[in-house]
Each structure stands twice: as structure tokens, then as C-alpha cells.
Amino acid sequence: MASHSASQRYLSTRGGSYDLSFEDVVLKGLANDGGLFIPEEIPSLPSDWQTAWRGLSFQDLAFEIFSLYVSRNEIPEADLKEIIKKSYGTFRADNIVPITTLDQEKNLHLLELFHGPTFAFKDVALQFLGNLFEYFLTRRNKGKEDGRNREHLTVIGATSGDTGSAAIYGLRGKKDVSVFIMHPKGKVSPIQEAQMTTVLDANVHNLAVEGTFDDCQDIVKALFADPEINRTHRLAAVNSINWARILAQMTYYFHSYFSIARQTGSSDPKVRFVVPTGNFGDIIAGYFATRMGLPADKLVIATNENDILHRFWRTGHYEKHPVHGREAEGGIEEDGAKAHSEGVKETLAPAMDILVSSNFERLLWYLAYRTSKVEETNRRRMEAGEKVKTWLAQLKNDGGFGVDPEILAAAKDSFASERVSDKQTIEAIKDVYGWALPAQKDAGRKATTGTEHDGHYILDPHSAIGIAASLRSIADAGKGAHHISLATAHPAKFSHAVELALKDQQGFSFETVLPEQFVGLEQREKRVLGAKASWEGVREIVVKRVEEEKRA
Ligand SMILES: *Cc1c(COP(=O)(O)O)cnc(C)c1O
């Protein structure tokens, strides 16, 4: 299988770069023009995919999908297989992403994406990205003996929690890679802080920054824009705009589709994917999957009260701050979450607390391309890039932009959207806990530590947002549709919200959701460096630490 090994090339959503290889886009992260990388062409599935892929393991499915996006001459077959094997060897579930059916009548299924090392869905992509980095660098450094002229990658990232730990676990101990993760000191949850700082590998550097998450992000941006460090260090990003992350996430859309197909004995089940969404990274992978040919009735965006995406789908306007009047019309403020005036609202689902959604730019490009009237492919691509550039400039300068009705119609064709408040999130955790779990059909599923208590399921707040949105979507989709709701984190990572929801439930105590990996974690030895919120200060630390690592 995997007969496709066409030479896949990549371009920037803002039209500035063309004809880049997979390795180029993975190592660069962001295009020179500030745009995001997309494949020149979305590959189609082989004509026999529905039968040929149906019985494949997660790893074999990943291999087939990645082979459509990565040319064989860039990564030979055996190497790609090895990278995939290594990346998913760290997962605790036999079939990597098991499915729990929550309600048999409603055909409501939870796709558990949190069985990787850090208990959140980001592991699916970051385990793969870490191994890719290592693979490319090993190849570039082949035959080089001494530390001096070896190519070295300096990964710099900011985190409010989940990204940092997943990146650290993806990159720990990797040769020729240093990783610097900044978190706002005292502002990430104790478990998340401990997950990051108890990793003692020499190439992992945690910086506890005296400031906010935004300060950390500003430092990252300043460093990437700084000519001095770019002259001496090859900087790389691991945030969700990296194309390899999107690619890696496509696998579970296919895998879960086949799980449902097998469970129902149908060759073509009707499915909707419901995705708790922040930066649009997870769900854009689903969009690529459907454009390749995976049949999905809808992709449902589930936002928290930071609802820029939901407002776009209601109004066709993408605005950092709700414009008064427009929202009233859409009837969005049903639960007293008043229009937030400044910045991000802190919710019970912090990994989705965003003001603007960076991967949405990728969808914008496709919407512009698909609705274009230009015939010739290259001119059509250029026109799409120009449109995206104009919109993003408006977002930057005016705080928002609006799109034409046919673009909104195209967006609604593939996606629906739901907004879930904190109150509704708590209710969803409580409701689902009250249900009795039905008998399970997924053979790869084992009762996993901490998501079940006494036959009742415990959701984390992000996954609960997906379930709340699913319940609304079920009412709308009619009978026969299967809802695959993506579970993005283990409940133990977000104990605060779970406690809030379940504290009065008989027999519930938080100990019941604590996986053994978290027991005593906060007491373990830590490695963390304090830093002032100054990008020059951080630059000094980075330079010094990389130097020390190379000497070692
Ligand atoms: C990152 C994250 C999300 C949001 O994913 P996006 O790709 O940003 O949409 C949702 N839930 C959890 C637990 C996360 O860590």
C-alpha cells in the first residue's frame, strides 16, 4: 500500500513562499511572510481506502496518511515507519486512541486522546514532532564528529500549561536539540508545573517568568524576530502552527471513523466530529481529513466563553472583541457571560483560552481558494494568499474583519459551532457522571486509571465542552448520526473544575482520578530557572545554556 509518493510541496497562506519541502516547513514552523504552511495540494485517498485501511492499526494508518504528504525521497518508507513506531510506543492504550461509548441510544462516543505521556491530546502530535526533529538533525549531522559544526536546534516556546509539558516530553533527551519553555511563574496549575519541571534531562530548560502568559508569548515573538540570535541559533517552534502537528492529528479522525464502522458493522457510518477548540489546530486536522475524502456530516467547533470562532460562524465577522449589537442579534449572551472588554477571559478550560485562533488562517486560505472565480491554479493560489494577507492586516490594525456571504456559506458547509459557558461545562461533567456507562465495544479499550469511578465517567472540563456541544448537535442532526466527541485531556490534569462539579457526589474523591504517574509528582526533584519578563534577559539565558550543552 501507500503507493502515493508524489513529490508533495508546501506554500504559505500569505502567498510569500512556494515550493518548500516537508523538512523545510517542519523545521521553519512559520513562513518568512508570517503565514502558515499548507500543502500545495490536498491529496485524495486511494480509491480502495475504505476497505484497504479499515483493519489497520493506528500506526499503520498513520503511515498511510503521512505517506500522502511526505515524499518517499524525503523520508524513506522504513524510516517513516520507525519514526511512527517510536512516537506511539510511549502511549498507554493498546490502540493509542480508544473510544468510550457514553450513550448507546444517542450514539455518543468519546474519542480518548489523552493516553500519551502528559495526559493531553497534544502528545499525539508532539511525540511525532520530537522524533522528526531528531531524524532530520541526525541526517544533517551524519559524519560530523565534534560539537562545533553540528547543526543544532533551539526550540523556544511559551505555555499556559499543556503545550509546555507535551513539548518537553516530546523533546527530552533528543540529541542536538535544546528546548526552552517559558511559563508564567505561579500561574499554571501545580500538576502542570510539576509535569514540566520534574523533567531533568540536560536539554530541557524551564523558565519561570515573572509575568503573565502574554509576557511569555511576547518574549518568544521578540526572540524569533531578533536578528542577533537568528544569526547564531537555528530557532524552531513547537506551537500548534507547526504543520507536522496538524498532519499527525489527522490519523485519529480516520481511526475513530473506522472504529465506529466496525462497531456498527456499517461500511459507511454517518459521523459528526465534535472538537473542543482553542487555536483551531486539532479541528483543522479534521478539515484536512474530510477534504481528503473522509466522509463526515459536520465538524462541530466547541468553544468556551472565548468564542471568537463561534461568533465568526454566526456573523461572518472575525473580531477580537464582540461588536455590540451584532451579538445580541445572534443571541449569544444567554448565560450572563458579559461581553468581555479586554483580553482573554479565564475559564475552567484554560487550554482553550485564546483571543484569536492562529490555525484559523489555514481554513481562511482554503475558503478563499474554494470560492474563487479564477480558473488557473497558480493565479487562484496567489489570489487566496492576497485575501488572507488583507484579512490578517485588518485583524491586526482594526481588531477584526468580515468575509463575503459565499465564504461564510462555505465555512458553514463543513462546520457547525457551539459555545459552552463555564456553568454549562460544570453541568456537563455532572450530567455525564450521573449516567451509567453502557457495555463497551472497543476491543482496544481497557478500563484506564482515573476516568471511571463505579461505572461512571469523569470528564475533564475541555472534553466536557465537547460533550455539551455534542448533546446540542445530536438534537439537530437527527437519528442515525454517530457523534465522535474528542476528549482532549485526562480529568486529573484539571482537578479544580472536576472538584467543583463532583464534590457533592456520593463516593467521589479526587484520589479516584489520580493516575499513578501523578502521585508524588509535586514532591520530586525539579529543574527550573527564574527569569524576569525581559526578552534580552531570556536571550542571554538561552545563549549561555546552549553553549554549556554543546560543551558537555
Ligand atoms: C490545546 C488544547 C485544546 C485546544 O486545541 P487547539 O488545537 O488549540 O484547538 C483543547 N483541550 C486541551 C486539553 C488542550 O490541551
The ligand as an SDF file (V2000), in Angstrom:
LIG
                    3D

 15 15  0  0  0  0  0  0  0  0999 V2000
   -4.5840   22.5810   23.3720 C   0  0  0  0  0  0  0  0  0  0  0  0
   -5.8240   22.0190   23.9540 C   0  0  0  0  0  0  0  0  0  0  0  0
   -7.0890   22.2430   23.3650 C   0  0  0  0  0  0  0  0  0  0  0  0
   -7.2870   23.1220   22.1560 C   0  0  0  0  0  0  0  0  0  0  0  0
   -6.7130   22.6060   20.9920 O   0  0  0  0  0  0  0  0  0  0  0  0
   -6.4970   23.5450   19.7170 P   0  0  0  0  0  0  0  0  0  0  0  0
   -5.7070   22.7570   18.7770 O   0  0  0  0  0  0  0  0  0  0  0  0
   -5.7830   24.7610   20.2230 O   0  0  0  0  0  0  0  0  0  0  0  0
   -7.8470   23.8870   19.2090 O   0  0  0  0  0  0  0  0  0  0  0  0
   -8.1900   21.6510   23.9440 C   0  0  0  0  0  0  0  0  0  0  0  0
   -8.0830   20.9000   25.0590 N   0  0  0  0  0  0  0  0  0  0  0  0
   -6.8970   20.6710   25.6550 C   0  0  0  0  0  0  0  0  0  0  0  0
   -6.8610   19.8530   26.8900 C   0  0  0  0  0  0  0  0  0  0  0  0
   -5.7270   21.2130   25.1270 C   0  0  0  0  0  0  0  0  0  0  0  0
   -4.5510   20.9820   25.7360 O   0  0  0  0  0  0  0  0  0  0  0  0
  1  2  1  0
  2  3  1  0
  2 14  2  0
  3  4  1  0
  3 10  2  0
  4  5  1  0
  5  6  1  0
  6  7  2  0
  6  8  1  0
  6  9  1  0
 10 11  1  0
 11 12  2  0
 12 13  1  0
 12 14  1  0
 14 15  1  0
M  END
$$$$
